[in-house]
Structure formats: structure tokens, C-alpha cells
């Protein structure tokens, strides 16, 4: 069985590929043509094993992502199967896929739910996911500047990101960044809210993607209470895993405020009704994303190998 490295993913799969794959996969899921398996976590001796997966007949693939978490560090592998004959197709290092698919889903949500005149992105966390979100969002939307909040970033991080994104990037204090932002992305490992929701401007789009653990959160109840809608990838898994939702006061998060991403992408529900609506997208990462992008990667790499033969 062929093994696909992260280097091969970076060589053959683009952010645009990831966004197209996520769009088609979630639309397929929303039409009832694909299925997901919730994440299962097993832990002993400080080692956590997690699995999640999906079946996507339209793409002729099924698969699962399996990964360990040790001392906060992740090691990912994806196994991909054919839905035509059930045979295994390939295994994947899944670091690059995870990086690409998470930001791609945020871009799909932001393109439909952020205000079209959004210019300033506040980025909480300049690690792997934060940088990838900055890259994909600045390429997809007419952003003019990024304000970075990350106490652990090195002094040159803003300069590097500016060169990569082609727009102005500067460090900022959390309150300053939030008050100025049209789009906020939280890509941190914070266990408590990063800023006061009272500071968020009307009309802001907020993507909280930093955690899938029920005891951690990046957003406070004030922001949840002000939000018109909270968009999640998949209600069953999100309501079990997302600390931002699990720990929230139920009064600020009634069931009818929560909408699934598939409904947004199929345009079966109207989320932003007014320009001043605050919309939150809360991501935990679901197996549909990993399997869909692994399927596209397998197609690209197989075609490249056939052409070179």
C-alpha cells in the first residue's frame, strides 16, 4: 500500500483544491449522500489515541484518521479505502491535510458569512493553523491588514506573515485587535476566553478553531449571547466536543441558534440576515474533512505518477 507523505501533499494539493473538496463533501453530507464517524478518544498512561472517519460514495472513498496525542503533540495518519471494491488505497501522513482542510472550511464559511467589506483580520495564534488561516483568508477575501495576538510568537513572525500574505501584518494587544477586526480567528490552545465579547464590533465574523476539547474555550458567553448564529460542522460531534458550546450558559445558546455548515453551503438556511449580525463559526474538525481531502490528494498523486510512468 502506497504511503503519502506531507511533502507529497504540499507538492500536489493546493488551498483551492482543499476548499473545493470541502465544499463538495459537505454538500454531499447535507444531501444525505455521505456519512461521518464521530471522534473516539481512548487514553492511558498519558497517551491519547483518537479516531474519526467518513464514507463518501460520490468520491468513491472511505477512510479514517487515527492519531496520538502525547504531551500536547499530535501525530496523524489517515487510511483511505475504495468504496468500489473495499480495497485499501493508501496511507497518509495527515499533518498537511489537517492544516489545509481546517483553514479551507473557515474560508468557505467566511466567504458566505463575513461582511463583503471586511478588511481587518484579528488572528489569535500564529502557529501552524493560524498562519494557514491567514494565508487562505487573505487569498480568498479582500483583506487589507492582519493584527496578530500571540505572546509566544517570535519578533519576526509578523514580518514573515506579511511577506507570505502580501498585506500589512502587525502585532496588537487583544483588546485593540478585537475592537478593530471585521473577522476574528482564534487558533490558540487557550483554556479560557481570549477576549471580552463586548468588544466585538457588530457585523463581525468569528471563527474559533483552536480546540476540540469540552473543557477548553476561546470565546465567552457575552459573545455567544450577541451572536445571531453559531455555525458548526456537525451538531452531534460539535455539541459533545466544543468547550465553547459545552461550557456556555444554555440561555445564551438556544438550539435554534446553531446551524450546520452543510446547510450554509447548500443555502438551505439564511444565517446572516442583517449587516450588524455577529456570526460565529466553531470548528472541531470532523472526519469528513480528512477523508475528502485525502481522496482528492490520492487522485492528484495517482495522476501525477501515471503521467510520469
C-alpha angles and dihedrals in degrees: 000000000000118000119215115208127208088250090060091050091052090049099048108025125067132195088252089055089051093050092049091048093050092048094052094041095052092044089051090049092048090054091052093249096117135040136210135211116218120238114269119199125199122183138187134152093005092304119115123198117196131186133184133158152162145215116223110178094177088063092038092235140111127178153139138237116222123186145163128224116204121169089344094306122121130215113188136196128175124202115203127198135185116247089204098066103357093242121144112255105186148326121236140203095233103200094096093042092051091049094049100041096049094055092040091060091049090052091052090051094043094048089059103031108033118085111266090234094055110139109160126064120195108204119197105194126024098204127112096300095039093053093046091051091051091050096048097040094047090050094048102039134046094252118162103187144012124212112203124208112186122128090194098053118109121245094259096050095097093048092050092048092049090054091049097046099035094227137092115289125183138165115251140176114258097250092047093048095047094048091053099040129108090181125030124194119188111198100160139117093234117147094201133045114290098214144359113279088215089074096059113108120239110263095030122145113217124195114191107190105146103099144030095184121110094221097054132069140177099190130060132225091254091064093043090052091051094048118101092205140007113209118203132182095234124356099218095053097035095052090051099044111027109093089194087066102028093054096041122110104258090227091068095045112047116177094251090061091065120085129178121239092236090062090052092050093045089046091230092133131042109226107171108049099160134033090239095054115122110219124194125200111197115193127190097165120253133210093246089069096051096046094044093052093042087054092053091045091052090052092049095046094044090051091049092050092048091050092050094049 
